[in-house]
Amino acid sequence: MISGLFSVDVNGIIIDRKSWLSDSMFGVSIGYFLTDLTMILWHFPSLGGKEFLLHHGLSMYAICLALFSGKAHMYILMVLFTEATTPFVNLRWYLDVAGQKDHNLYLYNGLAMFVGWLSNENANCV
């Protein structure tokens, strides 16, 4: 097992559980949110309006709170799982703008986005 975050053998309540892996995922997520926010601000408002700014700001705030306090890692990870298809959506947009819709990468990315969305929906139903 890579992380003991969800192990039943861990003592204490679930809100106090954290691991090096959850810390790492939060770091990657903050980096991705900052990069995405920079792109949105650079092309504002064509890539998203005020609601996207609010979404990114609140998301980074919640992740930083969990990261610095060491609390609620499992809950933040559950919410971040819903963002798993976002890189594929963004790559699809980049390929479309670059005129690469006929490229194999566009097709494979679409398939990866579909599989990611499908697994995300199945995980949310459990």
C-alpha positions, 0 to 999 in steps of 0.5 A, a space after each residue: 500500500 502506498 498510503 495509509 490514509 484510508 486504512 482501517 488500521 489507522 487510529 483517530 478520526 478520518 478528518 485527521 488523516 493525512 499522508 505524504 501522497 495526499 500532500 503531494 497531490 495537493 502540491 500538484 493540484 495547486 500548481 495546476 490550478 495556478 497554471 489554469 488560472 494564469 491562462 484564464 486571466 491571460 485570455 480573460 474572458 474568452 476562457 472563462 468569466 468571474 465564475 472560473 476565477 471564483 472556482 479556482 480561488 476557492 479551490 486553491 484556498 481549500 487545498 491550502 487550508 487542508 495542506 497547512 492544517 493537515 485536516 480533511 485530506 480525504 474530503 479534498 481528495 474526493 472533490 479533486 477526483 471530480 477534476 480528473 478529466 480537466 487536463 484532457 478537456 484543456 488539451 482538447 481545446 489546445 488541439 482544436 485551437 491549433 488546428 490539430 483535430 485530424 491528429 491522432 493525439 486528438 482522438 486518443 485524448 478524446 478517448 482518455 477523456 471519455 474513460 476518465 469521465 466514465 470512471 469518475 461517474 462510476 466512482 461517484 455512484 459508489 
